[in-house]
Amino acid sequence: MDYLAHGLWSLILFNKKKPIWAAIAFGVLPDTLSWFIFMIYNLFFNGMSAGKPNLLEIPSWMVSLYGVTHSLIIFLVVAGVIYLVFKKIPWYVYAWPIHILMDIPTHSRDFLPTPFLWPVSNWFFPGFSWGQPWFLTLNYSVILISLTYITARKLRTRSFGKKKQKSVD
């Protein structure tokens, strides 16, 4: 799934929690620590180019970062360390494995499959590309409907709260 969609889904799934920016940050963390770093690297060394990157031009360090940040095994290790240090796992950290779970079916084996079992296994789910027009349309339609519902609910709650407060006075 694309970077923006991961951020929006984190907003949708954790919309009742504060600070919401923490969930959004963890929701895009796997791509930030891999693709965003690669994009900055490319900008400085190869110039900016649009479109699907050539797999042969992706450096091995980028593939390694992608493996580390998109692994449920690595997430469990990091979550375990967080728990040992803080005696709890903050709610927003769970946006990270949700990102991975969303990527598993939306990445094909042909182009950067999600290495969710790395380093234990190199098996990849035979997903489909999130870049297909039908999926982009469906995904962003559901995102838009969800955000509209959340916004309407919040507006209705605020409006109802003000009316109730006036009637008490």
trRosetta pair geometry for C-beta under 8 A, 3 or more apart (Angstrom, degrees):
i j d omega theta_ij theta_ji phi_ij phi_ji
1 5 4.8 -109 169 90 108 130
1 6 5.7 133 103 -58 114 85
1 9 7.7 10 143 -5 158 143
1 99 7.9 -133 57 -156 118 67
1 102 5.1 -27 -1 136 141 113
1 103 5.9 -112 14 -87 85 65
1 106 4.9 47 -52 97 77 153
1 130 4.7 -179 -94 -125 44 161
1 139 7.1 176 -133 -147 107 154
2 5 4.8 90 62 11 78 108
2 6 7.2 -143 98 -9 39 88
2 130 6.3 -164 -27 120 74 132
2 131 7.8 95 -57 -82 107 75
3 6 5.9 -57 -154 31 28 111
3 7 6.7 24 154 -14 63 106
3 28 5.9 55 -160 -139 79 112
3 31 5.1 -154 -100 119 87 153
3 32 8.0 104 -136 -62 113 68
3 35 7.0 -134 -69 87 116 139
3 36 7.6 103 -115 -64 141 98
4 7 5.8 -58 -154 37 34 111
4 8 6.2 28 153 -16 69 109
5 8 5.7 -56 -143 40 32 109
5 9 6.1 32 158 -19 67 107
5 130 7.6 -147 47 176 158 137
5 139 5.9 -3 -133 154 138 130
5 140 7.2 -94 -98 -77 104 76
5 143 6.7 -117 -134 -68 78 148
6 9 5.9 -54 -143 38 28 109
6 10 6.5 32 155 -21 62 105
6 27 5.1 172 156 150 86 92
6 28 5.1 131 102 -90 120 68
6 31 6.4 154 29 6 159 134
6 99 5.3 40 -148 -122 122 100
6 102 6.9 169 -105 76 83 146
7 10 5.7 -55 -152 33 30 113
7 11 6.6 33 150 -19 64 104
7 24 5.0 41 -152 -159 82 96
7 27 5.8 137 -103 97 38 120
7 28 5.0 3 -70 -53 88 121
8 11 5.4 -51 -151 34 36 115
8 12 6.3 36 151 -19 67 104
8 143 5.0 37 132 -154 138 129
8 147 7.1 -56 -166 -61 107 125
9 12 5.4 -51 -144 37 35 113
9 13 6.0 27 160 -14 69 110
9 27 6.6 -178 78 -166 83 137
9 98 7.3 -157 127 138 117 120
9 102 6.6 97 103 -85 169 162
9 143 6.9 -80 -69 -105 70 103
10 13 6.1 -58 -137 43 27 104
10 14 5.9 -15 174 21 64 115
10 23 4.7 174 172 139 103 90
10 24 4.7 151 97 -100 131 46
10 26 7.1 158 -136 72 142 73
10 27 2.8 -103 -63 -47 140 161
10 28 7.2 -96 -5 -26 146 75
10 95 4.6 44 -127 -146 112 129
10 98 7.3 140 -94 84 76 133
10 99 7.7 -7 -65 -66 109 94
11 14 7.0 -80 -134 57 15 81
11 15 6.0 50 161 -82 60 86
11 20 6.3 53 -126 175 71 120
11 23 7.2 147 -79 96 37 114
11 24 5.8 26 -61 -83 82 105
11 27 7.9 -107 -23 29 58 164
11 147 7.5 26 108 -100 121 101
12 15 6.0 -19 -148 -37 22 115
12 143 6.8 -125 -46 -136 143 68
12 146 4.7 24 -135 137 132 136
12 147 6.6 -86 -88 -68 99 71
12 150 6.7 -146 -128 -36 68 146
13 23 7.4 -153 80 171 90 137
13 95 7.3 152 78 -108 126 86
13 98 6.5 -159 85 -173 171 165
14 17 4.6 -48 179 33 91 121
14 20 6.2 156 110 -133 101 75
14 23 3.7 -138 68 -141 160 171
14 91 7.3 142 -134 136 119 110
14 92 6.8 77 -154 -110 162 71
14 95 6.5 -54 -24 -75 141 112
15 20 6.7 22 -126 -118 40 128
15 150 5.1 -70 177 -147 170 141
17 20 6.3 131 84 -89 73 65
17 23 6.2 99 77 -37 127 136
17 91 5.8 -143 -136 108 151 141
17 92 7.0 -179 128 -72 144 85
19 22 5.0 96 81 -10 90 102
19 92 7.9 -10 71 -68 70 147
20 23 5.7 -52 -162 35 50 109
20 24 6.4 48 144 -18 75 105
21 24 5.4 -54 -147 40 38 114
21 25 6.1 44 152 -25 69 104
22 25 5.7 -50 -147 33 30 113
22 26 6.5 20 156 -9 63 106
22 90 7.4 -69 155 140 142 134
22 92 3.8 -33 124 -140 106 171
23 26 6.0 -59 -146 44 31 103
23 27 5.9 37 152 -27 65 111
23 91 7.6 -34 -81 116 104 88
23 92 4.4 -121 -73 -133 62 90
23 95 4.6 139 -164 -53 70 142
24 27 5.4 -55 -144 35 29 118
24 28 6.6 8 163 -1 64 107
24 95 7.4 -98 -63 -174 13 166
25 28 6.6 -71 -151 46 25 92
25 29 6.4 54 147 -60 62 93
25 92 7.5 34 55 163 92 129
25 95 7.9 104 69 78 50 145
26 29 5.0 -19 -144 -15 39 128
26 92 5.2 142 9 150 138 86
26 93 5.8 -149 -137 -121 157 30
26 94 7.6 74 122 52 144 31
26 95 3.9 116 95 65 102 111
26 96 4.8 -76 174 -47 97 84
26 99 7.8 -149 138 -17 65 126
27 95 3.8 -71 -65 168 76 122
27 96 7.3 -124 -86 -68 30 39
27 98 6.8 -33 -118 76 86 111
27 99 5.5 152 -161 -65 52 110
28 31 5.6 -65 -171 53 69 104
28 32 5.3 76 130 -35 89 107
28 99 7.3 167 -82 -105 22 142
29 32 5.4 -57 -135 36 29 114
29 33 6.1 15 171 -9 67 110
29 69 6.9 -152 129 -158 79 113
29 95 7.7 111 7 100 109 100
29 96 5.5 -34 56 -103 130 97
29 99 7.1 -169 49 10 78 163
30 33 6.4 -64 -145 43 24 100
30 34 6.5 -7 163 8 61 115
30 66 8.0 68 172 -144 92 52
30 69 3.9 147 -142 150 70 104
30 70 5.2 96 -169 -75 134 67
30 96 6.5 122 -39 -152 98 80
30 99 5.2 175 18 117 124 140
30 100 6.5 130 -55 -67 162 80
30 103 7.6 -98 98 -21 150 152
31 34 6.1 -73 -139 53 31 93
31 35 4.6 -22 -168 32 79 118
31 36 6.4 88 134 -23 71 92
31 69 7.6 -180 -42 129 26 140
31 99 7.5 -132 -13 -175 94 136
32 35 7.5 -34 -74 57 14 78
32 36 4.4 -9 -143 16 48 140
32 37 7.6 76 155 -27 48 82
33 36 7.3 21 -27 44 17 103
33 37 6.4 11 -169 -15 31 123
33 65 6.0 -149 137 -178 81 109
33 68 7.8 -84 123 90 127 105
33 69 4.7 166 78 -89 116 143
34 37 6.4 -74 -155 35 9 105
34 38 6.5 2 155 -12 55 113
34 62 6.4 99 -169 -167 81 71
34 65 4.2 164 -108 119 79 104
34 66 4.3 101 -153 -80 149 64
34 68 8.0 166 -74 57 110 84
34 69 5.1 -142 -33 38 113 142
34 70 7.4 -23 -16 -26 156 102
35 38 5.4 -57 -145 40 32 113
35 39 6.1 38 154 -25 67 103
35 66 7.6 67 -48 -93 74 100
36 39 5.5 -48 -147 31 32 115
36 40 6.6 32 153 -16 63 101
37 40 5.8 -53 -151 36 33 110
37 41 6.3 37 149 -20 64 107
37 62 7.5 -172 90 -113 100 84
37 65 6.6 -89 58 168 138 169
38 41 5.4 -52 -147 38 33 117
38 42 6.2 36 153 -20 66 105
38 58 7.2 -5 -148 -140 143 89
38 59 7.7 -173 -123 36 101 96
38 62 4.6 61 -91 -124 123 128
38 65 7.7 -173 -45 64 101 140
39 42 5.7 -52 -147 37 29 112
39 43 6.3 38 151 -27 62 104
40 43 5.5 -49 -149 29 31 118
40 44 6.7 20 157 -9 63 106
41 44 6.3 -68 -156 41 28 102
41 45 6.0 -18 166 18 67 118
41 59 7.8 -80 134 17 154 133
41 62 7.7 -133 46 -75 152 116
42 45 6.5 -79 -130 56 24 84
42 46 4.7 -48 -156 51 69 111
42 47 7.4 -51 158 67 78 29
42 48 7.0 96 122 -101 103 45
42 49 7.4 -93 166 24 130 88
43 46 7.8 -6 -32 56 11 69
43 47 7.2 15 -144 -151 35 16
43 48 5.6 18 -111 -70 75 85
46 49 7.3 -52 128 -6 107 112
46 57 7.9 96 -123 174 163 127
49 53 7.9 112 85 -101 113 73
52 111 7.2 -38 -163 -157 126 149
52 131 7.4 -23 -79 -80 112 178
53 57 6.4 -124 176 72 95 107
53 58 5.9 90 130 -65 132 102
54 57 4.3 65 77 10 102 111
54 58 7.4 -167 91 -23 54 79
55 58 5.8 -45 -154 13 40 115
55 111 6.9 -134 -67 -130 121 74
55 112 7.5 -163 -106 -47 103 83
58 62 5.1 -109 -180 77 90 134
58 63 6.1 102 127 -52 114 92
59 62 4.9 101 64 1 77 102
59 63 7.5 -144 103 -2 44 86
60 63 5.5 -52 -150 37 41 113
60 64 6.3 45 150 -21 69 103
61 64 5.5 -51 -149 36 34 115
61 65 6.4 38 151 -20 65 102
62 65 5.6 -49 -148 35 33 112
62 66 6.3 37 151 -20 64 105
63 66 5.5 -52 -148 36 32 116
63 67 6.4 36 150 -22 63 104
64 67 5.6 -53 -149 34 32 113
64 68 6.4 29 155 -16 65 105
65 68 5.8 -56 -147 38 31 109
65 69 6.0 14 162 -6 67 114
66 69 6.3 -64 -138 46 24 100
66 70 5.7 -4 170 5 64 122
66 112 6.9 -82 178 -152 155 110
66 115 7.0 98 122 19 86 117
67 70 6.5 -72 -131 50 18 93
67 71 6.2 33 164 -45 60 114
67 115 4.5 -24 -126 74 75 153
67 118 4.4 -119 -174 154 97 172
67 119 7.4 66 156 -77 122 74
68 71 6.1 -57 -150 12 22 119
68 74 5.4 128 -165 -109 60 168
68 118 7.3 -95 -73 107 34 129
69 74 7.4 -76 -83 90 17 148
70 99 8.0 -105 -116 117 72 100
70 100 5.5 146 -160 -116 61 94
70 103 6.2 -78 -145 88 116 155
70 114 5.1 -129 166 -155 129 81
70 115 5.6 96 90 51 108 74
70 116 6.4 -76 146 -79 81 58
70 118 7.5 60 83 27 78 125
71 74 3.9 80 80 8 113 105
71 75 6.6 -172 99 -10 61 80
71 100 7.4 -86 47 -126 6 143
71 115 5.9 -31 -78 110 85 87
71 116 6.1 142 -128 -153 41 28
71 117 7.0 -68 -142 71 86 6
71 118 4.2 -97 -95 63 123 88
71 119 7.2 -1 -131 -26 157 56
72 75 5.3 -48 -147 35 38 118
72 76 6.4 43 152 -23 66 101
72 97 6.0 66 -120 -131 85 102
72 100 5.7 170 -67 124 80 154
72 101 8.0 67 -83 -62 119 77
72 116 4.9 30 -8 -179 100 88
72 117 7.0 -10 42 -82 99 44
73 76 5.8 -52 -153 32 30 111
73 77 6.7 30 149 -17 62 104
73 116 8.0 124 -6 157 80 50
73 117 6.3 66 -25 -160 117 39
73 118 6.5 -146 39 81 121 43
73 119 6.8 -119 88 23 147 57
73 120 5.5 160 -80 -7 157 112
74 77 5.6 -53 -150 35 36 113
74 78 6.3 32 153 -15 68 106
74 118 7.2 -6 -23 90 110 88
75 78 5.8 -59 -147 41 31 108
75 79 5.9 31 155 -19 68 109
75 96 5.7 171 -123 119 118 118
75 97 5.0 127 161 -75 165 94
75 100 6.8 -117 -32 -7 145 151
76 79 5.6 -52 -139 40 29 112
76 80 6.2 36 155 -24 62 105
77 80 5.7 -54 -151 33 28 115
77 81 6.6 27 152 -17 63 103
78 81 5.7 -53 -151 36 33 111
78 82 6.4 36 150 -19 66 104
79 82 5.5 -51 -147 37 33 114
79 83 6.3 36 152 -21 65 105
79 89 5.4 11 -159 -116 92 139
79 93 6.4 139 -106 141 90 137
80 83 5.6 -54 -148 36 30 112
80 84 6.4 31 154 -20 64 105
81 84 5.7 -52 -146 35 32 112
81 85 6.3 24 157 -13 65 109
82 85 6.0 -63 -149 41 28 106
82 86 5.8 -21 172 24 68 114
82 89 5.4 82 104 -113 123 78
82 90 7.6 -91 170 10 135 82
82 93 6.5 164 105 -106 175 165
83 86 6.8 -74 -124 58 20 78
83 87 6.8 43 -175 -128 58 14
83 88 6.7 1 -125 -132 68 2
83 89 5.4 -33 -74 -55 89 90
84 87 8.0 14 -164 -69 12 47
86 89 7.6 125 74 -82 119 34
86 90 7.6 -16 112 -35 159 86
89 93 5.4 -98 174 55 95 141
89 94 7.5 94 132 -50 118 87
90 93 5.2 108 69 -15 79 101
91 94 6.2 -49 -177 16 48 113
92 95 5.8 -21 -176 -1 60 114
93 96 6.0 -32 178 10 57 115
94 97 6.2 -47 -157 38 56 100
94 98 6.4 61 146 -22 72 106
95 98 5.4 -57 -149 39 37 118
95 99 6.5 50 150 -29 67 98
96 99 5.7 -50 -157 25 31 114
96 100 7.0 26 149 -13 62 102
97 100 5.2 -49 -150 37 45 114
97 101 6.1 46 151 -21 72 103
98 101 5.6 -52 -144 39 33 111
98 102 6.3 34 154 -19 65 104
99 102 6.0 -60 -152 36 27 109
99 103 6.4 24 152 -18 64 110
100 103 5.6 -59 -149 37 32 111
100 104 6.7 47 153 -40 65 94
100 114 6.5 140 -160 -177 71 132
100 116 5.5 122 174 -114 114 102
101 104 5.9 -32 -151 6 34 117
101 116 8.0 84 -82 -122 46 143
102 105 7.7 -73 -172 41 33 86
102 106 6.3 -11 155 15 68 128
103 106 5.9 -88 -138 58 33 94
103 107 5.4 16 176 -14 80 119
103 114 4.3 131 123 -89 106 140
103 116 7.7 163 84 -66 102 108
104 107 7.1 -72 -144 33 11 97
104 114 4.9 -106 -93 65 48 144
104 116 5.5 -6 -91 -34 107 147
104 125 4.9 57 176 26 89 149
104 127 6.4 163 142 -59 47 137
105 125 6.3 -67 -85 126 51 141
105 127 4.4 160 -167 -120 33 114
105 128 7.2 5 161 26 72 77
106 127 5.8 -66 -11 169 10 139
106 128 6.8 -34 -131 72 42 69
106 129 7.4 36 177 -180 62 17
106 130 3.9 46 171 -68 111 102
106 135 7.0 153 -133 176 103 148
107 111 7.2 -122 -167 89 81 71
107 112 5.8 -81 -163 104 124 76
107 113 5.2 145 123 -130 108 39
107 114 4.8 126 46 -30 139 87
107 124 8.0 -85 104 -172 104 117
107 125 7.9 91 68 69 82 96
107 127 5.2 67 62 69 43 138
107 129 7.2 34 -132 -109 35 48
107 130 6.9 -22 -69 -14 57 100
108 111 5.7 46 64 35 97 78
108 113 6.6 -80 111 -84 29 84
108 126 7.3 13 -150 -170 65 52
108 127 5.4 -125 -85 85 42 72
108 128 5.6 16 -73 -136 97 21
108 129 5.0 -37 -12 -53 115 74
109 113 4.8 9 -111 -66 46 134
109 124 5.1 137 -108 98 87 129
109 125 7.9 -152 -63 90 90 36
109 126 5.4 -31 -24 -116 120 64
109 127 7.4 138 -31 36 66 65
110 113 7.9 101 25 -50 31 94
110 129 7.8 -49 61 -59 108 108
111 129 6.5 31 52 -99 123 111
113 124 3.5 42 138 -163 149 144
113 125 7.0 173 -167 51 112 60
113 127 7.0 146 -131 30 87 103
114 124 6.8 136 56 -143 52 93
114 125 6.9 -5 53 33 100 104
114 127 7.5 39 11 6 105 144
115 118 3.9 31 148 -30 113 123
115 122 7.3 -33 -133 -133 100 55
115 124 7.0 -51 -91 -91 53 95
116 125 7.5 17 20 -10 127 110
117 120 5.2 -86 166 67 87 98
117 121 4.0 -14 123 55 134 99
117 122 7.7 -119 81 -48 106 13
117 123 6.0 16 42 53 145 87
118 121 7.5 -102 -76 63 37 47
118 122 7.4 51 -92 -95 79 55
124 127 8.0 -87 157 7 93 91
128 132 6.5 -33 153 -3 111 138
128 135 6.9 168 109 -53 118 147
129 132 5.3 116 83 -31 91 90
129 135 7.5 -179 100 32 57 146
130 135 5.6 -126 -149 119 45 139
130 136 7.2 95 159 -70 68 74
130 139 7.2 30 -161 -36 95 160
131 135 7.6 40 49 65 14 118
131 136 6.9 16 -153 -52 31 116
132 135 4.7 74 67 13 93 105
132 136 6.9 -169 85 -9 43 88
133 136 5.7 -56 -140 39 32 111
133 137 6.1 32 162 -19 67 108
134 137 5.9 -57 -150 37 27 111
134 138 6.3 23 154 -15 63 110
135 138 5.6 -55 -142 41 34 110
135 139 5.7 33 160 -20 69 111
136 139 5.9 -55 -138 39 25 110
136 140 6.1 10 168 -4 63 112
137 140 6.6 -64 -141 45 20 97
137 141 6.0 25 158 -24 61 113
138 141 5.7 -60 -146 35 25 113
138 142 6.4 19 159 -14 63 107
139 142 6.1 -60 -152 37 26 105
139 143 6.3 27 151 -19 63 109
140 143 5.1 -47 -141 38 39 118
140 144 6.1 43 157 -22 67 103
141 144 5.8 -54 -148 36 28 110
141 145 6.3 27 154 -16 64 107
142 145 5.7 -52 -143 39 32 111
142 146 6.1 33 156 -20 65 109
143 146 5.8 -60 -147 38 26 111
143 147 6.2 22 158 -15 65 109
144 147 5.9 -56 -143 39 28 107
144 148 6.2 31 156 -21 63 108
145 148 5.7 -56 -148 36 28 113
145 149 6.3 30 153 -20 64 107
146 149 5.7 -54 -149 36 30 112
146 150 6.3 29 155 -17 65 106
147 150 5.7 -51 -143 38 33 111
147 151 6.2 33 157 -18 65 107
148 151 5.9 -57 -146 39 27 110
148 152 6.2 26 156 -18 64 109
149 152 5.8 -57 -144 39 27 110
149 153 6.2 29 156 -21 64 108
150 153 5.7 -55 -147 36 28 112
150 154 6.4 26 155 -17 63 107
151 154 5.9 -57 -149 37 29 109
151 155 6.3 27 155 -17 65 108
152 155 5.7 -56 -145 39 30 110
152 156 6.1 31 155 -20 65 109
153 156 5.7 -56 -145 38 28 112
153 157 6.2 29 155 -20 64 107
154 157 5.7 -53 -145 36 30 112
154 158 6.4 28 156 -16 64 106
155 158 5.9 -55 -148 38 30 109
155 159 6.0 28 155 -18 65 111
156 159 5.7 -57 -142 41 28 111
156 160 6.0 28 157 -19 65 109
157 160 5.8 -54 -141 38 26 110
157 161 6.2 30 156 -22 61 108
158 161 5.7 -56 -148 35 28 114
158 162 6.5 27 155 -19 63 104
159 162 6.0 -54 -151 33 30 109
159 163 6.6 27 153 -16 64 106
160 163 5.8 -55 -148 37 33 110
160 164 6.2 32 154 -19 67 108
161 164 5.8 -54 -144 37 29 111
161 165 6.2 32 155 -22 63 108
162 165 5.6 -54 -147 35 30 114
162 166 6.5 31 154 -20 64 105
163 166 5.8 -54 -150 35 31 111
163 167 6.5 28 154 -18 64 107
164 167 5.9 -57 -150 35 31 110
164 168 6.7 34 151 -24 63 105
165 168 5.8 -55 -154 29 32 113
165 169 7.0 36 151 -25 63 101
166 169 5.8 -51 -155 24 36 113
